[in-house]
């Protein structure tokens, strides 16, 4: 099974690229969606998050705004939250891969915002980086509810610079043009990789460490 890593800094258009892989019939594991599931009232990380940050609970759920205001202002708190979430997300991702492998899926995509930062790129056969001009990135992100330039600066500080991600990429998808161009870029990548054999799954499951976190 070929494992493609998909990454890109905030606001680069990674979700659109991931959705295009889905349109072509290939399963995508979305790390952000996994976090939402895991931190929900029935999620495996819910109790640990509430225990560590009791003030963020509201009406039986985690108030994401309150939690965000805490961790964005305090690096130690952010690290504490990541220490809770990362093992659960890792297990969620492994279960996705195992299920896809049992289903004899030929190709899967791992959508991981911090792919390089957490070392998960070494578990992917190929890595795709989604990139866009800086002004388009800023416009997209600042249009999100509750987002400010200060918050964006904090997020970007934690992420590897776009130029470095592009340097490490096997493929780069440039966004900001049109949806058709985006779709064509994904199709071109699939034409190149679909007949290749993956070498990263399942052997890496036997290794004791999966990432830096």
N, C-alpha and C positions, 0 to 999 in steps of 0.2 A: 504494500500500500504506500503510495507516494504521499508525503506530508508536506504541504506548502504552508509556510509561515507568511502571514499577512500583517503588516504593521505600518505605522505612519503617525506622525505627531497629531495632536488634537486639531480638528478642523480641516484636515487635508482631504477628506472625502473617502475615508476608508470604508464606511458603511455602504456607500454606493457600490464600491468595488466588490465587497463581500456579497451584496445582494445579486450582483451580476454572476458570480460563481454559482449562487443558488439557482439562478435562472437557467444556467446550463446543466443543472441537475446534480451539482456536487455539494455534499454536506459541509457546513461551516460551523465551527465552534466559536461562539462569540463570548469572549472573556467578560465584557461589560454586562452582557445579559446574564451570565453566570453569577456575577456579583449581585445583581438585582434579585435573582432567585434565592441565592444563599443568605442574603440579608433580609429577606422578607419574613413575615411572622412565622411561616412554617419552614424557613430555611435553616440549614445546619449551623450557620454562623450567627444566627439571630441572638441567642442567649448570651454568647460570649461578647458580642458587641454591646448589648444592653448592660451587661455586667461591667464592662470597661468604661462605658459612657452612659450612665443611667439617666442623664438629663436629656438625652435625645429621644426618649420614648414619648410618643403622643398618640392617644387613641389606639393603643395596642400595636403600633407600628413604629418604625424608626423614621424620625423626621430628618430627611436627607439634608435639608437646609441647615438645621442645627448641627448635625454631625459635620457637615462641610465647614461651617464656620469655626468649629473647634480644631479640626485637623489642618486646615489651611493656615492657621495662625501659629501652629506649634508642630515643629518637625518631629519631636518625640512622640506626640499623640498620633501623628500620621504614621510613623513607624510601628506604633502599637496596633493601629487599625490594620495595617498591611500584614503584620505578623499573625493576626487573626484570620484574615481573608485569604492570603496566598496559599496556605496548605489546602484549604477547601476548594479553591479555584483549580489548583493543580490536580486534585483528585477528580473533580468534575471533568476536567480536560482528558484525563487518563481514561475515565469511563466512556467518554465520547469516542476516543480512539479505539478502545477495546470493542465497543459495540460496532463501530464501522468496520473493523477488521473481521469480526465474526460474520458480518453481512457481506464480506468479500468486496467491499468498496475499493475501487482502484485508486481514488484520489480524494483527499480531504484537505480542508483549509482550516488553519488555526488563526483566528483573528485575535491578536494579542498586542494591545497598545504599547506595552513595555517589553516587546520581544527581545530586543538586544540588551536592554537594561537588566533583565532578569536571567539572561543566558539561555533562553529557550530557542534561540536561533540555531544552536548546535544540535537540536533535536528535530530540525526540519531539513528535508532534502533540498529545498530551494526556498528563498525568501523574496517576497514581493514588498516593495516599499511604495506607499502612495504619497505623492508629493504635489504641492501647489505653491504658487507665488505667495510670498509672505502677506501681502495686502489682502488676498482672497482668504487666506487662513484667518486673519484677524477679523475680517468682516463676518465670516461664518460664525466664529466663536462668540464674538461680542453680541450677536443677534440672539443668543440663547438666553432664556429667562434667568435672571439673577447673576449673570456673568459680568465681570468688570475687568478692566485692564490689569488691575493688581492681581486678581485671581488668575488671569491668563498668564501673567508673568511668573507666578509661582508654579503653575503647571508646566510651563515651558522649561523652567529651571530644572525640573526633575527629569525631563525627557532629553534623550540624546539629540543633538542638533540635526536638523533635516539633512544638511550636507553630508554629515557623517553616516547617517542611515542610508542615504543614496549610494555612498561609496561602498558600503558593505552589501548592497542588494544584488541579487541575481537578476531581478527584473524591477523596473520602475514604471509605475502608472502615473502619468501626469493628469491631474484633474483641473477643472476650471474652464474646460473647453465646452464639450457637449456630452450628453448622455450616450450618444451614438459612438463618439470617440472612445468613451470609457468602456463601452461594451466591446468595441473592436480590440482594444488593448487586452482585455481579459481573454478574448477569443484567440488572439495571437499567442498568448502565454500558454493556453491550453493546447494549441497545436504543437507547441514545442515539447511540452512535458507529458502529455497524456500517454505516450507509449514508453515512457521511462519507468524503470523499476525502483521503488523506494527502498532505501537502506536504513532508515531510522526507526522503523517500527516492524516488529516489537523489541529488538535487542536492547534499546535504551531503558526499557522497564526494569532490567536486571541491575541497573546501576543504582547505587545508594542515594545519590544526590541528583535532583532534577533542575534546580536553579539556585540562584544566590540567596533567595529569600526563604 
